[in-house]
Each structure stands twice: as structure tokens, then as C-alpha cells.
Amino acid sequence: MLQFLVEQLNEHLASHGTIVDVLLRSDQSLVEEQEIREVILTFAEEEQSEEQSGKPLATIHLFELEEAESCEVEVEVEFTTERTAEETRVMWEQARALIPKISLTEKKRFLEPGQPAQTAYILDYHFILESPKTEAEASQFARVLKQFSSDLGKLVRLS
């Protein structure tokens, strides 16, 4: 399922931006007889140079579930440019217009009290995709990926 999903996402996301990195991670539990496989895709509006490093980046985590019959998709879009409270509110409202259950996290890193050295705003959401078994399910799967790709392309372009 992971390989199939990565191929489909590569195809659908291509018209909305660029996949800039793909990682495969496999974790084996020492306590339980369980292996967790994850693919991490990094997606941007376009390839980023040093001058564009402040542009939003999306990280898409794909986790296999239930003997590879389904996959959890977790998405985080990180904005590293400083924002006012009003700009943050507007960005979140725009994101919620696309994905109603999206959440916003604000992270601040301090090197001295009262002086943030770095601030990041992260929009995140997740959903589950079932492996299509019928033609109707395959059609629905393609519609979900098409909508997801379109929404993600819009999220990485939010200002």
C-alpha cells in the first residue's frame, strides 16, 4: 500500500508543487513482534534555494495500518516567517476553509528569556485511506488524492 500510495501522490502532487525529499523509515519494536513502516514526503510549492528558505514546507507522513490494507496520512505544513496575531488568525481561517478539522500549533524557541530566537506555525491534519478493492473504491480513492493534492498545493501557498 505504501509504494502504491507514494506513486499516486507523486502523480497527483506534481501539478501543485514539488516533492523535494522522500524518506522510508522502518522501526522494529524490541518488546513486541511489530514493525512500523513509514514514508515521509517533503513537499513545497517549488524547489527551494537558500533565498527561499522561509517558504512553507509540507511534511506528509504515511503509515501502514492493518496488514497494509490501509494507510494513515498525517500532514504538517510549517511556516517559519514571523507573523502578527492577526496574520496568524487569517492564515488559520484560510486553512480551515479548505480543511475544517485542521489544527494550528505555534512553536517558539528561546535562547534568552522574553526573546524568541525562532518561531514556527504548523498547520496539521490527518486522515485514513483504505486500499481500493473495487473499481468504485478506486475511483473514490483517486478523488480523495486529487482533492488532497489540490488542498495541499493551496496550503503551501498561504501567506
Secondary structure, DSSP 8 states (H G I E B T S, - for coil): -HHHHHHHHHHHHTTT-EEEEEEEEEEE-SSSS-EEEEEEEEEESS---GGGTTS-EEEEEEEEETTTTEEEEEEEEEE-S---HHHHHHHHHHHHHH-TT-EEEEEEEEEETTEEEEEEEEEEEEEEEE---SHHHHHHHHHHHHHHHHHHHHHTT--
